[in-house]
Amino acid sequence: MEDFLRQCGGYAVIDGGLATELESHGADLNDPLWSAKCLLSSPHLIRRVHLDYLEAGANIIISASYQATPQGFEAKGMSREEGEALLKKSVEIACEARNIYYDRAAKGSWDVTGNVPEKRPVLVAASVGSYGAYLADGSEYSGVYGDTVTLKTLKDFHRRRVQILAKSGADLIAFETTPNKLEAKAYTELLEEENINIPAWFSFNSKDGTNVVSGDSISECALIADSCKQVVAVGINCTPPRFIHGLVQSIKKVTSKPILIYPNSGETYDGEKKEWVPTTGVADEDFVSYVSKWCDAGASLIGGCCRTTPKTIRAISKTLKRGAARESCEMATPLLTTTLTIQNPNKPITENPPETNSLKLCKTLKELKQHQAHITKQGLKKKTHLLTKLIAACAELATPESLKHARKAFNLYYVKKENAPYLYLLNCLIRGYAFCGLCDESVKIYADMLRQGVGFDHYTFPFVLSACAKKDGFFEGVQVHGSVVKMGFEEDVYIQNSLVHFYCECGEVEEGRKVFDEMCERNIVSWTSLICGCARWGFAEEAVSLFFEMVGNGVRANEVTMVCVISACGKLRDLELGERGWRYIGELGVEMNEVLVNAVVDMFTKCGSVDKAREVSRGCVGGDLVLYNTILSNYVHQGQAREVVPVLNDLLKQGLKPDRITMLSLISASAELENYLLGRECHGYVLRNALEACANISNSLINMYMKCGKKELGCMIFDRMMNKTVVSYNSLIAGLVGNDDVELARKIFSEMPETNLVSWNTILAGLVQESLFEEAIKHFRRMQNKGIEPDEMTMVTVASACGYLGALDLAKWTYRYIKTNNIYCDLRLNTALVDMFSRCGDTRSAMLVFDTMKERDVSAWTAAIGAMAIEGNGEQAVHLFHEMIMQGVKPDEVAFVKVLTACSHGGLVNQGMSIFQSMTELHKVSPQIVHYGCVVDLLGRAGMLKEAFNFIQTMPIEPNVTVWRAFLAACRTHKNEKMATYAAGMIAESTGEDAGVQVLLSNIYASAGKWTDVAEVRLSMKAMGIKKVPGSSSIEVNGTIHEFTSGDQSHLVTDLILPILEEMNYRLRDVGYVPDLKSVLFDVDEQEKDTLLSRHSEKLALGFGLISTSHGTPIRIIKNLRICSDCHSYAKLVSEIYDRKIIIRDNHRFHVFEHGICSCSNYW
């Protein structure tokens, strides 16, 4: 596009309103296809209008495809092939018009208006209208498409049209009247996904001069366009002229690409009436007054849109030509005047006028032009010297305008490369473009120099390498490195330093180190470039090591070096190294500028030395808000939110005003502290200072209100947001999950216009939190189908779901998936895998994962101890506990719970009591109520009911329902009704509505045959609305989980299960099995009890397992309640008679039945 503009003289003219002219020629456009209707009915009129605009001076004509879509043509009854042919035809007509125009220009023929066409550059742009243009409901002027239209919807809608137009012969694609940010994003992704190989421009429309019509920021929209490599120009169309100037200024701040504008006449389109309403329409001649202003603001492609005519375009063209001629004259004047002066020998000449020295004092292009005019009037003699200084001064200003001025002057006067200042000026231009951020221009000048055979010097390469580093042009930089070696500059220190800097900026630190190691001479720039590269790209240890090596070589560090070194110490969380660096700063006498102070405070905070960070900040603050923001941010990230308020008070005392960054830290601190009052004060400040438009602020407010339990307020903030992002949705969903409203979270998730990994991880965690494990696995499958790649957090959640389901096949698949996809197994994921396998009864795999862990914290050890506990291997659990202590890992409260549980299930009374006593005596961990409950369970399971009762009586804290429930369960196991009744009474005093306790007491009475007492308990339960949880068992077969409840006959293969149960009963009775009728807790006759026993859920699952799996395959069953004694005996006999390994996990532990023996040794 920039080459095209150069050919056009710096500015290009876009054509005007196509539909307006078609209507003036008699076309009826009252149709959803609008101007595209003429592709069917009057293609000759379209060609005629294109020619009218070319003859008026247009350099770019736009095809009649704005509302031409495959979908629109299909709605008219056309086939897909016919619709696509019409799309191509729209471009073909424009190309035909251009050829006709060129033919006339070549022949010098006269047209009907009496003007001779001129041969000039002309491009054909294929128009792509918005989704709203296709709807033809006026939404292209509001940008409101409704919640059902997502990013994917828009991409799918535009995809085929863009594919066709890209191959139609057009020079570029014009995405016009884009009404919102979402559609702009859809275009950019579409261009990249389809690998469109022709350039494009994006133009937006506005109705307020600040935002696009949807309310999205014009700057944000322009940034999206700027980020796409295929986009060569960005701008505005179909917008009233009075808004254009401000919009151009906003766009110019975020892009260096050419800016295009083609406004409408100023009238307003009524979407409901489908007509233009006269308001402030601009006459053709009025456009002239706007054009110069738009050019000065930065526009370089100018035309008209709706309600503009060829007359408008002719006026624009004339204005632009006058402006270009004036600029050319301004550039030519110095040389012309100086030449005339030299030819007059009688006129006195000043050899070294002071005016030439003042060029370097100029700070703006305007000042330079004033000095240029002053020098011209003086008629100075040494024109080459002066012109060189002028061009160099323009390049040194390094603004797009000054560089444009410098480039014009250079191209006008220095056409011969043998001119003395030729290379010097090219170097100035390369440097200026690189400094300005127009790095592609720098590289292009360098490439032109290569083609022209211009000799380089030791300044050229550092300047072009700087441009390559800024644009992340690694491959271009490598080629420059090749030229350096080829031309013999590889030993120049200045160039070598530039190469080290370039490689480090591009993240290729190893390549930078190679250049560094080959240097014969190194200075502070060499060392600092490499140190900063290492610190930036994750080689913090190497950065610190290089620093001390540099100091050892006698090289004195500067402020930049120390910022990088101190930052590296912060990343390493190494306080000792950080303090050494801090002392060196003092010894060196380095000036503590704001950047260095921020780095030091950041380092001390990250290293946990809050007091030192505060000391440094108080000694160096001097009213710097950036420093305060650094301190606040670090306090929040380090989990020290309570330190935020004192810092805030200091900030306010300094007279500083909190900004957006400050408020983000304060709101985050409020959320962490769950301080609703502080959060509300922050919200009030945000509203008073108009900060709520910032998405990050609103997202933080949502998070804060949710964490403070104010769900409604969080939802209100979300609903009021104008620009909801994925982060906004994620914040809301996470907050709803945290407030136990997973149902609403799922609804919001399903309505998200687009999701990312965080979205999926959040909803998966919520499902697991609500024990919706199967649903979580299904969501994970959907996530895979969407192409979202999981991370460690995802797999932690999936592993937890597999563990709770007890689905070993699924667990093994999960483990293989992690390994196959090279998902990094961090400490948390490895721990989750250990827990997953242990809950699925595969302790061998659990311990294999544990043994391969390079790093183990207390959670990892606790998971391994828990694996042994659930298996009933108390001895190994105790061994692991002591090994953990030997490894220097301090046990926490959870580790003690797991090891005491293992002792309880393994009957290890002495070891358990010893470990309990060591909590306070050796490990200084205060026992909580749960630990006392574990000891009661330990003593009770061993039949030591009296000791357990005495232990309860001597507890230093009041026993709660957990303790009494453990004692009650022991009373049931050992059939002590008296103590059980007492325990139940104690529980009733605490809570009379505990379902588990009431059921347990009822079962104790039922086991003893006290049916009257059973009836009383059950009547009491009914009165309190307490329902007994029915027994259920699940079994996984071929990746599918089948669930059974006691007495249930609803399974699809019940007619196959019942016969195998009958067979099992006969075979077991043959070897002496007698049903334990005491396990039936209902007052019915013995035959009915026998029937009820035979329909227990684990027996149904066991029967299904026998008919659904091959011989030799272990049968794995998950039971939600404690397995009864009858089912326990039953499973032992089945394992022996059918020679099958049976694993049953109840709500306490695993039972592994094999060859008629259970792993629990009948102790459970």
Buried (B, 14 or more C-beta within 10 A) or exposed (E): BBEBBEEBBBBBBBBBBBBBBBBBBEBEBEBBBBBBBBBBEBBEBBBBBBBBBBBBBBBBBBBBBBBBBBEBBEEBEBEEEBBBBBBBBBBBBBBBBBEBBBEBBEEEEEBEEEEEBEEBBBBBBBBBBBBBBBBBBBBBBBBBBEEEBBBEBBBEBBBBBBBBBBEBBBBBBBBBBBBBBBBBBBBBBBBEEBEBEBBBBBBBBBBBBBBBBBBBBBBBBBBBBBEBEBBBBBBBBBBBBEBBBBBBEBBBEBBBBBBBBBBBBBBBBEBEEEEBEEEEBBEBEBBBEBBBEBBEBBBBBBBBBBBBBBBBBBBBBBBBBEBBEEBBEBBEBBBEBBEEBBEEEEEEBEEEBEBBEEBEEBEEBEBBBEBBEEBBEBBBBBBBBBBBBBBBBBBBBBBBBBBBBBBBBBEEBBEEEEBEBBBBBBBBBBBBBBBBBBBBBBBBBBEEBEEEEBEBEEBBBBBBBBBBBBBEBBEBBBBBBEBBEEEEBBEBBEBBBBBBBBBBBBBBBEBBBEBBEEBEEBEBBBBBBBBBBBBBBEBBBBBBBBBBEBBEEEBEBBBBBBBBBBBBBBBBEBBEBBBBBBEBBEEBEBEBEBBBBBBBBBBBBBBEBBEBBBEBBEEBBEEBBEBBBBBBBBBBBBEBBEBBBEBBEBBEEEEBEBBEBBBBBBBBBBBBBEBBEBBBEBBEBBEEEEBBEBBBBBBBBBBBBBBBEBBEBBBEBBEEBEBBBBBBBBBBBBBBBBBEBBEBBBEBBEEBBEBEBBBBBBBBBBBBBBEBBBBBBEBBEEBEEEEBEBBBBBBBBBBBBBBBBBBBBBBBBBBEBBEEEEBEBBBBBBBBBBBBBBBBBBBEBBBBBBEEBEEBBBBBBBBBBBBBBBBBBBEBBBEBBEEBBEEEBEBBBBBBBBBBBBBBBBBBBEBBBEBBEBBEEEBEBEBEBBBBBBBBBBBBBBBBBEBBBEBBEEBEEEBBBBBBBBBBBBBBBBEBBEBBBBBBEBBBEBEEEBBBBBBBBBBBBBBBEBEEBBEBBBEBBEEEEBEBEEBBBBBBBEEEBBBBBBBBEEBEEBEEBBEBBEEBBEBBEEEEBEBBBBBBBEBEEEEEBBBBBBBBBBBBBBBBBBEBBEEEEBBBBBBBBBBBBBBBBBBBBBBBBBEBBBBBBBEBBBBBBBEEEBBBEEBB
